[in-house]
Amino acid sequence: MSPMAVGVAGILVLVACFFTGMPVAYVMTLIGVAGFGYMVNPAAALNLTARDIWGVFTSEGLTVIPLFILMGQIAYNAGISRRLYDCAYKVLGGARGGLAAATVAACTAFGTVCGSSPATAATMAVVGLPEMRRYGYDPGLAAGSVAAGGGLGMLMPPSVLLIVYGILTEQSIGALFVAGVVPALYMTLWFLGAIWVYCRRHPDHAPAGERLPWRVRLLSLLELWETLLVFVLVMSGLFLGFFTPTEAGAVGAFLILVLALVRRQISWPGIVKSLYETVRTSCMVLLLIAGATIFGHFLAVTRLPFELASWVGGLPLPGWLIMAAIVGIYLVAGCFIDAMALVMLTIPIFAPIVTDLGYDLIWFGVIIVLVGQMGVITPPVGINVYVVNGVARDIPLQTIFRGVMPFLIALVLGTLSLIALPGIITFLPRLMYQ
């Protein structure tokens, strides 16, 4: 077989193995080792495996991942998510559909200290679902707002997916974080618009909650001070160059822990649980990166990414059409493959193509995360839907998938507008880093 044929065969086997339910990290590692061994020799493949796994788990640059995960875990166990939801409920809950809007707003706010989509969805499902059901919300709208709102945690800094993307493409993680802020807020507005349209069509599905005086609403904003303090200190430190992304993660985790201890909002078991979940999640992410690294080296020796980039770059098609095809591939594949696994699998292939077409890799990273948001709420993977279903087992999966449809439409329309107007994404990082 030619090297190109071996590369294509490896990708086909990889996709086939995904449908068996095998862990993605193990699949990429096994096929990468087997393919590299076939192309070079078995001894080189084993040496590559040991070197790549050791290199990933001892990489100083990758310590940014567990630090930001730790920050999110401490924030969750300290009850910050509940206070954020309470604040959003007091401000927005009095309007029809206000509780769903409060859930989306709280997801965006919690994303500033979490960065994980499933974690945000799980947290808000525990906090927000009981309140919406108590006020008689349609189960589909209630669960759909939690599952879709949780996806905002993928984009709002500190986003674990943007960290991994930055490492794979050698882009500034600080610039990616800056680039994610405006689109995250922009998509939040699209989600709030989707709730407004839905409530106009189905007013009985989202009764208004308790309408509080404006004085109470304004005072409730004081509950956001700790989240805003940590977010401003971490992001301003990155913007101004006071510390690196890794140091930003350490500062954020330390500040959250100190605030939680001073206010007596976290106990020793809560700290232990935060550390345990951090280790478990970090190992999962690092194993994915190690597997993707090994598989990437296999693809490199087949020269498939480079030949594909050269072929696509030479097509007599406008660049925007090729980019639309790439985004379409991510959209379809995201329905079957976890967002992080998809990014690590495809970036070695598509990053050279995007660069050759003259597109900004910072812009492309944000677009890919937005498309990944679609994947976490679409069947059959739809991880956020399964997370919400795990919390509210009496709400059928098909009901939750029905509930996320208005948000999916808003996400598609919002993403298309960001593709058409790339300056919305790129103006802030260019302002801060140029």
C-alpha positions as CSV (number, residue, x, y, z in Angstrom):
1,M,0.0,0.0,0.0
2,S,1.1,3.6,-0.7
3,P,1.7,5.8,2.3
4,M,-1.4,7.9,1.4
5,A,-3.5,4.7,1.3
6,V,-2.2,3.7,4.7
7,G,-3.2,7.0,6.2
8,V,-6.7,6.9,4.7
9,A,-7.1,3.3,6.0
10,G,-5.9,4.4,9.5
11,I,-8.6,7.1,9.6
12,L,-11.3,4.8,8.4
13,V,-10.4,2.2,11.1
14,L,-10.3,5.0,13.7
15,V,-13.8,6.1,12.8
16,A,-15.1,2.5,12.8
17,C,-13.6,1.9,16.3
18,F,-15.4,5.0,17.6
19,F,-18.7,3.3,16.9
20,T,-17.7,0.3,19.1
21,G,-17.6,2.5,22.2
22,M,-13.9,2.2,22.8
23,P,-12.3,5.1,24.6
24,V,-11.1,7.6,22.1
25,A,-7.6,8.1,23.6
26,Y,-6.9,4.3,23.4
27,V,-8.2,4.1,19.9
28,M,-5.9,6.9,18.6
29,T,-3.0,5.4,20.5
30,L,-3.4,1.9,19.2
31,I,-4.0,2.8,15.6
32,G,-1.2,5.4,15.7
33,V,1.3,2.8,17.1
34,A,0.1,0.1,14.6
35,G,0.3,2.5,11.7
36,F,3.6,4.0,12.6
37,G,5.0,0.5,13.1
38,Y,3.8,-0.5,9.7
39,M,5.2,2.5,8.0
40,V,8.6,2.5,9.8
41,N,9.2,-0.5,12.2
42,P,7.7,-1.9,15.4
43,A,10.7,-0.8,17.6
44,A,10.4,2.8,16.4
45,A,6.6,2.7,17.1
46,L,7.1,1.6,20.7
47,N,9.9,4.2,21.2
48,L,7.5,6.8,19.8
49,T,4.7,5.8,22.1
50,A,6.9,6.0,25.2
51,R,8.4,9.3,24.2
52,D,5.1,10.9,23.3
53,I,3.3,9.8,26.5
54,W,6.2,10.9,28.6
55,G,6.4,14.2,26.8
56,V,2.7,15.0,27.3
57,F,2.6,14.1,30.9
58,T,5.8,16.0,31.8
59,S,5.1,19.0,29.6
60,E,5.3,22.3,31.5
61,G,3.1,24.0,29.0
62,L,0.2,21.5,29.6
63,T,0.0,22.3,33.3
64,V,-2.4,25.0,32.3
65,I,-5.1,22.3,31.8
66,P,-5.3,20.9,35.4
67,L,-4.9,24.4,36.9
68,F,-8.0,25.8,35.1
69,I,-9.9,22.5,35.7
70,L,-9.0,22.9,39.4
71,M,-10.3,26.4,39.4
72,G,-13.7,25.3,38.0
73,Q,-13.9,22.4,40.5
74,I,-13.3,24.5,43.5
75,A,-15.8,27.1,42.2
76,Y,-18.4,24.3,41.8
77,N,-17.9,22.8,45.2
78,A,-17.9,26.2,46.8
79,G,-21.4,26.9,45.6
80,I,-20.5,29.7,43.3
81,S,-22.8,28.3,40.6
82,R,-25.8,28.4,42.8
83,R,-25.2,32.1,43.7
84,L,-24.7,33.0,40.1
85,Y,-28.1,31.3,39.2
86,D,-29.8,33.1,42.1
87,C,-28.5,36.4,40.8
88,A,-29.6,35.7,37.3
89,Y,-33.0,34.5,38.5
90,K,-33.6,37.7,40.5
91,V,-32.8,39.9,37.5
92,L,-34.5,37.9,34.7
93,G,-36.9,35.5,36.4
94,G,-39.9,37.8,36.5
95,A,-40.4,37.7,32.7
96,R,-42.0,35.0,30.7
97,G,-39.2,32.5,30.0
98,G,-37.1,34.4,32.5
99,L,-35.9,31.3,34.4
100,A,-34.6,29.8,31.1
101,A,-32.9,33.1,30.3
102,A,-31.5,33.1,33.8
103,T,-30.1,29.6,33.3
104,V,-28.4,30.6,30.1
105,A,-26.9,33.8,31.7
106,A,-25.7,31.8,34.7
107,C,-24.1,29.3,32.3
108,T,-22.2,32.1,30.7
109,A,-21.1,33.5,34.0
110,F,-20.0,30.1,35.4
111,G,-18.0,29.5,32.2
112,T,-15.6,32.2,33.4
113,V,-14.5,30.0,36.2
114,C,-15.1,26.5,34.8
115,G,-14.3,26.2,31.1
116,S,-15.9,22.7,30.7
117,S,-19.2,22.3,28.9
118,P,-20.4,19.0,30.6
119,A,-19.4,20.4,34.0
120,T,-21.4,23.6,33.4
121,A,-24.4,21.6,32.2
122,A,-24.3,19.2,35.1
123,T,-24.0,22.1,37.6
124,M,-26.9,24.1,36.1
125,A,-29.0,21.0,35.8
126,V,-28.8,20.5,39.6
127,V,-29.4,24.2,40.3
128,G,-31.8,25.4,37.6
129,L,-34.0,22.4,36.7
130,P,-35.9,22.1,40.0
131,E,-36.8,25.8,39.9
132,M,-38.0,25.7,36.3
133,R,-40.1,22.6,37.0
134,R,-41.5,24.2,40.2
135,Y,-42.8,27.1,38.1
136,G,-44.4,24.8,35.5
137,Y,-41.9,25.1,32.7
138,D,-42.2,22.7,29.8
139,P,-39.6,19.9,30.5
140,G,-38.2,20.2,27.0
141,L,-37.5,23.9,27.3
142,A,-36.2,23.6,30.8
143,A,-33.8,20.7,30.0
144,G,-32.9,22.2,26.6
145,S,-31.9,25.5,28.1
146,V,-29.5,23.8,30.5
147,A,-28.0,21.5,27.9
148,A,-27.5,24.3,25.3
149,G,-26.4,26.9,27.9
150,G,-23.8,24.5,29.2
151,G,-22.1,24.6,25.8
152,L,-21.3,28.3,26.4
153,G,-18.7,27.0,28.9
154,M,-16.7,25.7,25.9
155,L,-16.1,29.2,24.6
156,M,-16.0,31.5,27.6
157,P,-12.4,31.8,29.0
158,P,-10.9,29.7,30.5
159,S,-12.0,27.2,27.8
160,V,-10.2,23.8,28.0
161,L,-11.0,23.3,24.3
162,L,-9.3,26.5,23.4
163,I,-6.3,25.6,25.5
164,V,-5.9,22.3,23.7
165,Y,-6.4,24.0,20.3
166,G,-3.8,26.6,21.2
167,I,-1.3,23.9,22.1
168,L,-1.9,21.9,18.9
169,T,-1.6,24.9,16.6
170,E,1.1,26.8,18.6
171,Q,-1.2,29.8,18.9
172,S,-1.2,32.1,21.9
173,I,-3.6,30.8,24.5
174,G,-4.0,34.3,25.9
175,A,-5.1,35.6,22.4
176,L,-7.5,32.7,22.1
177,F,-9.0,33.5,25.5
178,V,-9.4,37.2,24.5
179,A,-11.0,36.1,21.2
180,G,-13.5,34.0,23.0
181,V,-15.0,36.7,25.2
182,V,-17.1,38.7,22.7
183,P,-18.4,35.6,20.7
184,A,-19.5,34.0,24.0
185,L,-21.5,37.1,25.0
186,Y,-22.7,37.4,21.5
187,M,-24.0,33.8,21.4
188,T,-25.6,34.3,24.8
189,L,-27.7,37.1,23.2
190,W,-28.7,34.7,20.4
191,F,-29.8,32.1,23.0
192,L,-31.8,34.8,24.9
193,G,-33.4,35.7,21.6
194,A,-34.3,32.0,21.0
195,I,-36.0,31.9,24.3
196,W,-38.0,35.1,23.6
197,V,-39.2,33.7,20.2
198,Y,-40.1,30.3,21.8
199,C,-42.1,32.0,24.5
200,R,-43.9,34.1,22.0
201,R,-45.1,31.0,20.2
202,H,-45.7,28.9,23.3
203,P,-46.5,31.2,26.2
204,D,-47.9,28.4,28.3
205,H,-44.6,26.6,28.3
206,A,-42.7,29.2,30.3
207,P,-44.8,31.0,32.9
208,A,-43.4,34.1,34.5
209,G,-41.7,33.8,37.9
210,E,-41.8,36.1,40.8
211,R,-41.2,39.7,39.7
212,L,-38.9,41.4,42.2
213,P,-38.4,45.2,42.8
214,W,-35.6,46.8,40.9
215,R,-33.8,47.6,44.2
216,V,-33.6,43.8,45.0
217,R,-32.5,43.1,41.4
218,L,-29.7,45.6,41.5
219,L,-28.5,44.5,45.0
220,S,-28.4,40.9,43.8
221,L,-25.7,41.9,41.3
222,L,-23.4,42.2,44.3
223,E,-23.4,38.4,44.4
224,L,-21.3,38.4,41.3
225,W,-18.4,40.2,42.9
226,E,-16.2,37.2,43.5
227,T,-16.7,35.8,40.0
228,L,-16.0,39.2,38.5
229,L,-12.9,39.7,40.7
230,V,-11.3,36.4,39.7
231,F,-12.2,36.8,36.0
232,V,-10.9,40.4,35.8
233,L,-7.7,39.6,37.6
234,V,-7.0,36.5,35.6
235,M,-7.9,38.0,32.2
236,S,-6.2,41.4,32.9
237,G,-3.1,39.6,33.9
238,L,-3.1,37.8,30.6
239,F,-3.9,40.9,28.6
240,L,-1.2,43.0,30.2
241,G,1.5,40.2,30.2
242,F,1.8,40.0,34.0
243,F,1.7,36.3,33.9
244,T,1.5,33.4,31.4
245,P,-1.7,31.2,30.9
246,T,-0.3,28.6,33.2
247,E,0.3,31.2,35.9
248,A,-3.2,32.6,35.2
249,G,-4.6,29.2,36.0
250,A,-2.7,29.0,39.2
251,V,-3.7,32.5,40.3
252,G,-7.4,31.8,39.5
253,A,-7.4,28.5,41.4
254,F,-5.7,30.1,44.4
255,L,-8.0,33.1,44.4
256,I,-11.1,30.9,44.2
257,L,-9.8,28.7,47.0
258,V,-8.9,31.7,49.3
259,L,-12.3,33.3,48.7
260,A,-14.1,30.0,49.4
261,L,-12.1,29.5,52.6
262,V,-12.5,33.0,53.9
263,R,-16.3,32.9,53.3
264,R,-16.4,29.3,54.7
265,Q,-18.1,28.1,51.6
266,I,-16.0,24.9,51.2
267,S,-15.2,22.1,53.6
268,W,-12.2,19.7,53.6
269,P,-14.3,17.0,51.9
270,G,-15.1,19.6,49.2
271,I,-11.4,20.3,48.7
272,V,-10.7,16.6,48.4
273,K,-13.5,16.1,45.9
274,S,-12.2,19.1,43.9
275,L,-8.7,17.6,43.8
276,Y,-10.0,14.1,42.9
277,E,-12.2,15.4,40.0
278,T,-9.3,17.6,38.8
279,V,-7.0,14.6,38.6
280,R,-9.6,12.4,36.9
281,T,-10.5,15.0,34.3
282,S,-7.0,16.1,33.7
283,C,-5.8,12.6,33.1
284,M,-8.6,12.0,30.6
285,V,-7.6,15.2,28.7
286,L,-3.9,14.4,28.8
287,L,-4.5,10.9,27.6
288,L,-6.5,12.3,24.7
289,I,-3.6,14.7,23.8
290,A,-1.1,11.9,24.0
291,G,-3.2,9.6,21.8
292,A,-3.7,12.5,19.3
293,T,0.0,13.2,19.3
294,I,0.9,9.6,18.5
295,F,-1.8,9.4,15.8
296,G,-0.6,12.7,14.4
297,H,2.9,11.3,14.1
298,F,1.5,8.4,12.2
299,L,-0.3,10.7,9.8
300,A,2.8,12.8,9.4
301,V,4.9,9.8,8.1
302,T,2.1,9.0,5.6
303,R,2.2,12.7,4.5
304,L,-1.6,12.6,4.2
305,P,-2.2,16.0,5.9
306,F,0.4,17.8,3.7
307,E,-0.8,16.2,0.5
308,L,-4.4,16.9,1.4
309,A,-3.5,20.5,2.2
310,S,-1.7,20.9,-1.1
311,W,-4.6,19.3,-3.0
312,V,-7.3,21.4,-1.4
313,G,-5.2,24.6,-1.8
314,G,-4.9,23.9,-5.5
315,L,-8.6,23.5,-6.1
316,P,-10.1,26.1,-8.5
317,L,-12.6,27.1,-5.8
318,P,-12.8,30.3,-3.7
319,G,-11.3,30.1,-0.2
320,W,-14.7,30.8,1.5
321,L,-16.2,27.7,-0.2
322,I,-13.4,25.5,1.0
323,M,-13.7,26.9,4.5
324,A,-17.5,26.3,4.4
325,A,-16.7,22.6,3.4
326,I,-14.3,22.3,6.4
327,V,-16.9,23.7,8.8
328,G,-19.5,21.4,7.3
329,I,-17.2,18.4,8.0
330,Y,-16.8,19.5,11.6
331,L,-20.6,20.0,11.9
332,V,-21.4,16.5,10.7
333,A,-18.5,14.8,12.5
334,G,-19.4,16.6,15.7
335,C,-22.6,14.6,15.8
336,F,-20.7,11.4,16.2
337,I,-17.3,12.3,17.9
338,D,-16.6,14.2,21.1
339,A,-15.6,17.8,20.5
340,M,-12.2,17.5,22.1
341,A,-11.4,14.2,20.4
342,L,-12.5,15.7,17.1
343,V,-10.3,18.8,17.5
344,M,-7.2,16.7,18.3
345,L,-8.0,14.3,15.5
346,T,-8.5,16.9,12.7
347,I,-6.4,19.9,13.5
348,P,-3.2,18.3,12.2
349,I,-5.1,17.8,8.9
350,F,-7.0,21.1,8.6
351,A,-4.7,23.6,10.2
352,P,-2.2,23.6,7.3
353,I,-5.2,24.1,4.9
354,V,-6.6,27.0,6.9
355,T,-3.2,28.6,6.9
356,D,-2.6,28.2,3.2
357,L,-6.0,29.7,2.5
358,G,-4.9,32.8,4.4
359,Y,-7.4,32.5,7.3
360,D,-6.5,33.5,10.9
361,L,-6.0,30.5,13.1
362,I,-7.3,32.4,16.1
363,W,-10.5,33.1,14.3
364,F,-10.7,29.4,13.1
365,G,-10.2,28.2,16.7
366,V,-13.3,30.1,17.9
367,I,-15.4,28.9,14.9
368,I,-14.4,25.3,15.6
369,V,-15.4,25.7,19.3
370,L,-18.7,27.1,18.2
371,V,-19.3,24.1,15.9
372,G,-18.2,21.9,18.8
373,Q,-21.0,23.5,20.8
374,M,-23.4,22.2,18.2
375,G,-22.0,18.7,18.6
376,V,-22.6,18.6,22.4
377,I,-26.4,19.0,21.9
378,T,-27.0,17.0,18.7
379,P,-27.6,13.2,18.5
380,P,-26.2,10.7,18.7
381,V,-23.3,11.9,20.9
382,G,-24.9,15.0,22.4
383,I,-22.9,14.7,25.7
384,N,-24.6,17.6,27.4
385,V,-28.0,16.1,26.7
386,Y,-26.9,12.8,28.3
387,V,-25.5,14.8,31.3
388,V,-28.8,16.6,31.8
389,N,-30.7,13.3,31.4
390,G,-28.5,11.8,34.0
391,V,-29.6,14.5,36.5
392,A,-33.2,14.4,35.5
393,R,-33.9,10.8,34.6
394,D,-37.6,11.3,34.3
395,I,-37.2,13.6,31.3
396,P,-36.9,11.4,28.2
397,L,-33.9,11.9,25.9
398,Q,-36.1,12.7,22.9
399,T,-37.8,15.5,25.0
400,I,-34.4,17.1,25.8
401,F,-33.3,16.8,22.1
402,R,-36.5,18.5,21.2
403,G,-35.9,21.2,23.7
404,V,-32.4,22.1,22.4
405,M,-33.7,22.7,18.8
406,P,-34.4,26.4,19.2
407,F,-30.9,26.9,20.7
408,L,-29.3,24.8,17.9
409,I,-31.0,27.1,15.3
410,A,-29.7,30.2,17.1
411,L,-26.3,28.6,17.3
412,V,-26.2,27.9,13.6
413,L,-27.4,31.4,12.7
414,G,-25.0,33.1,15.2
415,T,-22.0,31.1,13.9
416,L,-22.9,31.9,10.2
417,S,-22.9,35.6,11.2
418,L,-19.5,35.3,12.8
419,I,-18.1,33.6,9.7
420,A,-19.5,36.4,7.6
421,L,-18.2,39.0,10.0
422,P,-14.8,37.7,11.3
423,G,-13.9,41.0,12.8
424,I,-16.3,40.3,15.7
425,I,-13.9,37.6,16.8
426,T,-10.5,39.1,15.8
427,F,-10.8,42.8,16.7
428,L,-10.2,42.3,20.4
429,P,-7.1,40.0,20.2
430,R,-5.6,42.3,17.5
431,L,-6.2,45.3,19.8
432,M,-4.6,43.6,22.8
433,Y,-1.7,41.7,21.1
434,Q,-0.7,44.0,18.3
